[in-house]
Amino acid sequence: MVPLSWYLIFSAAIFCIGLFGVLARKNSVAILMGVELMLNAVMINLLAFWRFLYPIQLDAQVFVIVIFAVAAAEASVGLALIISAYRRRNTVVAEEMDILKG
């Protein structure tokens, strides 16, 4: 059986990669992918703690399904906003999309 610490280390690594993607990238699509990685790290943590602490209850699995739904909605709305901004400004660089009107 895999110990809990391995899951937590794996989840922390994925979260750090996602955080680096959000903070270091200029491309809006890459920032969105970083946010998705961070949500996946949260799901791994939640399932790992559920498996090791309360394997009989299904609360954590319900939360993971909700996180999947939020991640899917975030990705679809985020991509729609990025496509709209690209059509208007012909760029997906986040620093160039700071003005709301224009």
C-alpha positions in Angstrom: 0.0 0.0 0.0 1.3 3.5 -0.9 1.8 5.7 2.1 -0.1 9.0 2.5 3.1 11.1 2.3 3.8 10.0 -1.3 0.4 11.3 -2.4 1.0 14.5 -0.6 4.4 15.0 -2.1 3.0 14.2 -5.6 0.2 16.7 -5.0 2.5 19.4 -3.7 4.7 18.9 -6.8 1.8 19.3 -9.2 0.5 22.3 -7.2 4.0 23.9 -7.4 4.1 23.3 -11.2 0.7 24.9 -11.6 1.6 27.8 -9.4 4.8 28.4 -11.4 2.7 28.2 -14.6 0.3 30.9 -13.3 3.0 33.2 -12.0 5.7 32.9 -14.7 3.7 32.6 -17.9 2.5 35.4 -20.1 0.2 33.4 -22.3 -3.4 33.3 -21.0 -3.9 29.7 -22.1 -0.8 28.6 -20.1 -2.1 30.5 -17.1 -5.4 28.7 -17.4 -3.6 25.3 -17.6 -1.7 26.2 -14.4 -5.0 26.8 -12.6 -6.2 23.5 -13.8 -3.1 21.8 -12.5 -3.6 23.4 -9.1 -7.3 22.2 -9.0 -6.0 18.7 -9.8 -3.6 18.9 -7.0 -6.4 19.8 -4.6 -8.4 16.8 -5.8 -5.5 14.4 -5.3 -5.1 15.8 -1.7 -8.8 15.4 -1.0 -8.9 11.9 -2.3 -5.7 10.8 -0.5 -7.0 12.1 2.9 -10.4 10.5 2.2 -8.8 7.1 1.5 -6.6 7.1 4.6 -9.0 8.7 7.1 -12.6 8.0 6.1 -12.8 5.3 3.4 -16.3 4.3 4.3 -17.9 7.8 3.8 -18.4 9.2 0.3 -18.1 12.9 1.2 -14.7 13.4 -0.5 -15.8 11.8 -3.7 -18.8 14.1 -3.9 -16.5 17.1 -3.4 -14.2 15.8 -6.1 -17.1 15.6 -8.5 -18.0 19.2 -7.7 -14.4 20.2 -8.2 -14.4 18.4 -11.6 -17.6 20.4 -12.6 -16.1 23.7 -11.4 -12.9 22.9 -13.4 -14.8 22.1 -16.5 -16.9 25.3 -16.2 -13.8 27.4 -15.5 -12.0 26.0 -18.5 -14.9 26.6 -20.8 -15.6 30.1 -19.6 -11.9 30.9 -19.5 -11.3 29.7 -23.0 -14.3 31.6 -24.3 -13.0 34.8 -22.7 -9.5 34.2 -24.1 -11.0 33.6 -27.6 -13.1 36.8 -27.3 -10.0 38.8 -26.2 -7.9 37.4 -29.0 -10.5 38.3 -31.6 -10.6 41.9 -30.2 -6.9 42.5 -29.6 -5.1 39.7 -31.7 -3.0 38.6 -28.7 -3.3 36.2 -25.8 -0.5 37.7 -23.7 -2.0 38.5 -20.3 -0.1 41.8 -19.8 -1.5 43.2 -23.0 -5.1 42.5 -21.9 -5.3 44.8 -19.0 -7.6 47.4 -20.4 -11.3 46.5 -20.2 -12.6 48.8 -22.9 -11.1 49.4 -26.1 
